C-alpha cells in the first residue's frame, strides 16, 4: 500500500501529542488568570521592573520574544540584568545565556547593582576588606536564594542554545530566557547565504523555542551605527536594528534603549537635565501598545530605577 503524505510526516518524528482540543487549552488559560486574580496580579506578563514600561507593554509574555537594542555602552546588558534580577526576586527562574561577557563579569554587574561595591575596585584595583565582606554577605543571603542562572557559551550555535534551554527547563532553571546577544551567534550560514538571512533563521528558531516551552525570551541585539550619522536626535526606527528585517519579523516586541547624555544632549527641549535619564522606545508590540518611557540610572549605570 502506498504511503500517504500524512504517514510520511508522522514517520519524520512530528509529535502528535502537541495537538490539543480547544477546551483543554482554554481551561489552562482560565486557570492561569484565576491564579493571577487570587494573587492580586495586575498583568499576565512578567514585570520588567519599570512601571512605565509595564504600563505600555504589560510585561514579558509567555511564548513571545522581545528584542532589546542599543548602541555599544548605552545599557542593553545593564538593563537586561536589572530586569533579570527583578523577575528572579519574584521567584521566577531566570536563565541568562551570555555569548560575550563572562559569568564573572555578569556577576560583578549584579553585585554592583545590589550593593555599594565600587566599580573601579571591582574592575581594576581589587575589593577592599569591607567590600569583600559585603560580597560574601550578599552571596550567602539574597543571591543564594535567587533563582538566577548564568551560562557562558563561546561560539554558540542556534542548536546549542536550544539544547541548553531544554536542559535548563528540565532542571527547572528557566521560566524566562535572556540571550546576550544574538549578533554573536555562530549561525554557520551556508554558502551563498548572507549573515542577515542566517541570523533571521536563528531568530526564528528562538521564537519557536519560546512558543514550544511557553516562556518569554529577551534577546539583545546590536544597532546599526548609521544612526550616528543622522541629525534627528536619535529618533529610532525599526530599520535601526542591525540586520533589521530578518530579526524584526520573528520578534513580538522590539524596543530601543538610548542615553541622551552620551549623545551630547544634556538637556531636553524644556530645559530639563537629561543626565542620568534613559529612554526606552517600544516600536513594535505585536499584541499590544507601543510608546516611549524613561528610566533613571546612576553614574556607572549599575543602579536603574523608575523615572
Buried (B, 14 or more C-beta within 10 A) or exposed (E): EEEEEEEEEEEEEEEEEEEEEEEEEEEEEEEEEEEEEEEEBEBEBBBBBBEBBBEBBBBBBBBBBBBBBBBEEBBBBBBBBBBBBBBBBEEBBBBBBBBBBEEEBBBBBBBBBBBEBBBEBBEEEEBEEEBEEBBEEBEEEEBEEBBBBBBBBEEBBBEBBBEBBBEBBEEEBBBBBBBBBBBBBBBEBEEEEEBBBBBBBBBBBBBEBBBBBEBBBBBBBBBBEEBEEEEEEBEBBBEBBBBBEBBBEBBBBBBBBBBBBEBEBEEEEEEEEBEBBBBBBBBBBEEBEBBBBBBEBEEBBBBBEEE
